[in-house]
């Protein structure tokens, strides 16, 4: 097995870490035929559970989402960082299974599909466990649900048997593990490797003390022998550029080598992480006494990138996305691609295609980004610290408070908006910043009474800012700056990272139609 990490492996493929940049946390992975499939958490964003496919573990293409219908999940009343938590994907006997939790909703459930692209079934509800359920198909034909239960220091892992065809519970839940005594023992996965059962979970919460721990037994119900030290953590490496490692899942490749996918964060200046929790990859080393090990405070998990020739790229530079989505544009002929998501719900009637030959026309709802409600926000995960989202906007608001433009959103406590609004019967450029309890609004200069305005929303290590142009040549700063802390979970809480996109909202009512064209997301060099 190769011991190299972040560099080309023995087959000559170059890859970058994180393998999924931006808010793609709590990864789970499975293999079917010649492909690997990976899913992540999605919280209050719809569709739920982004799904990715790869042939080599290094280059991933998003192929869609698992939860695409209200009959599967209804997030319209979910608060920020509620909704769909950690999911597990497995492939067994020719069928895919995805099991997850709808927090403050229907609880634990699973869905199935013949193909990872879907369509996936409606939910099969499960009665036990708190969050982060996982499925394990044993070689004797039995199927187990392994889930987190309890809370904080009382967190523990329970397990019970089901019939996967219909979710019928075949045994009472049993407590099988209490971990290393740390809070929030969660994200459990059960494996059978070399004839022994390995039970792995995250501990310590998803901040600086986050770690992945493991135990083993000759029985799926234990008793379990604990590995004394974590198999993955950077909790003692406070200055390392990658922090909060944990919530891992294991996979064996076609050469017999083992790998782990897991979440990590890349704090800017060691403080703020607007991109949220991202998905990383690392090889698994097996010790002589039969324990897996990834990186226990060694610092081998790095945020790094190599080009196709294996040359290390400068810090912050990523190779071209193999799926062709390093730059994402909105194509009116194709509609919203798989990278796009929506805040809590997708109301198709609000997005009109065909009238605008170069893009989409949006009719915003009454809700703003302050509201824990399905505000009209079509968005992409921010995947680069230095990035730009640009669009032409043709929009004539009729009422005071009505607005449409571009936004960057962490949650209802942290967001930034720049766009067109109406003030004192004038069409103006409006910027708004929500930073916890603090709210700022700034009205810029008058705009022409009608016609397109070119907007840019930009980000760098310092924060977020916007500009606008009437002719695409001469640009004016929008006048309000959002410090990076305002849109970072370290300051304003939650489990997500920033999403950027198109936002329109009315003053307690629907907006006038806002036509967006030439919408482009791109990294900035």
Secondary structure, 3 states (H helix, E strand, C coil): CCCCCCCCCCCCCCCCCCCECCCCCCCEEEEECCEEEEECCCECEECEEEEEEECCCCCCEEEEEEECCCCCCCCCCCCCCCEECCCEEEEECCEEEEEEEEECCCEEEEEEECCCCCCCCCCEECCCCCCCCEEEECCCCCEEEEEEECCHHHCEEEEEEEECCCCEECCCCEEEECCCCCCCCEEEEEEEECCEEEEEEEECCCCCCCEEEEEEECCCCCCCEECCCCCEECCCCCCCCCEEEEEEEEEECCCCCEEEEEEEECCECCCECCCCCEEEEEECEECCCCCEECEECCCCCCCCCECCCCCECCCCCCCCCCCCCCCEECECCCECCCCCEEECCCCHHHEECCCCCCEEEECCECCCCCCCCCCEEEEEECCCCCEEEEEEEECCCCCCCCEEEEEEEEECCEEEEEEEEEECCEEEEEEEEEECCEEEEEEEEECCCCCEEEEEEEECCCEEEEEEECCCCCCEECCCCEEHHHHCHHHHCCCCCCEEEEEEECCCCCCCCEEEEEEEEEECC
